[in-house]
Amino acid sequence: MLRAMTHRVMNFAPGPATLPLPALERAQRDLLDYQGTGISIAEHSHRGKAYAAVHAEAKGLLRELLAIPEDYEVLFMQGGARGQFAILPMNLLGPKQSADYVVTGTWAKKALEEARNVGEAREAANTEKEGAFTRVPTNAEIDWDPNAVYAHIATNNTIFGTQFFEMPDTGKVPLVADMSSDIAWRPVDVSRFGMIYAGAQKNLGIPGVTVVIVRRDLVSRGRKDIPDIFRYASIAKGDSLQNTAPTFAIYMMRNVLDWVRDQGGLPAMEKRNRNKAELLYSAIDENPDFYRGPVEEASRSVMNIVFRLPSEELEARFVAEAAENDMVGLKGHRSAGGIRVSLYNAIEPEQVGRLVTFMQEFASRAG
Ligand code: PMP
């Protein structure tokens, strides 16, 4: 009954973002009466049996799909990726030490600024040009400090639509990556990283849980003179359950990852996502007099695709008319302007096809 009344549109938003329909439908079923317990999954105790199984399954799915090696901890935390901007240096950046940061966008810059509230942090590269970021640096352009305690990058820059495809080589210095808008769209070699973190609200589920994947030697090296609730070692020891976990967000992540597995895991996601991005970039490139992609080709993100139209007025019209055609979430970030299309895992290839048709029609009408 509810289904017949429901009208879902195509949501290209950057996060919170579209979710796989089967993951939502499963939540709808589990919401009033979880597996015959008579209460919803959101009402179960974080220490009870029903939730414990969900917690373990979510963690197990992450380990399996991302092929996380045994010597890494998987932590579920709160506070979002920005929380990690602070919690990471609190744990790993001690007095008389320095951390390296590569500045490739707004979030990467905020991560550096937050680290400087804790200790010493150095800018190892910065690709800002005239207030915008249109590429990520090559490894040769990055001035790594061989004595840094860690080296931080944002692997996908959600606002400016740039992405690292090859991870930089930091030698013995542990590479730490904000993968908020990059995680789980393709396989990555986790062993290349000391730590990976991501807010869940893009490829993993809904806001409320932040995933931290961190090598055990870094966990045990963590500072002990910080509040216990922020210590990676304490969270690992308590299986991310020393206080009330964001149970519903973790439950949703379980549903989303189960769907990813059903689709064939990350190799299947990669194929699907690369095809979607190619379709969209082709639509931009085929019409260079009307659509302009500011990002350099080698840095073009597969997850967040940004482009401009000839005027801001046309951009506003594009967004409004797209919405009339059931396509929402297309307005660029307020600091960057233009159009941004986020193509996370749950976006169906068919939806990109419909957006591309709309783009072609709009250009021939307005161009
Ligand atoms: N890093 C990146 C790459 C992001 O895209 C975002 C949010 N869009 C953040 C950090 C901030 O995340 P949160 O809101 O979870 O703190």
Boltz pocket constraint, residues with backbone or C-beta under 6 A from the ligand:
constraints:
  - pocket:
      binder: B
      contacts: [[A, 14], [A, 15], [A, 79], [A, 80], [A, 81], [A, 82], [A, 83], [A, 107], [A, 154], [A, 156], [A, 157], [A, 158], [A, 159], [A, 178], [A, 179], [A, 180], [A, 181], [A, 199]]
      max_distance: 6.0
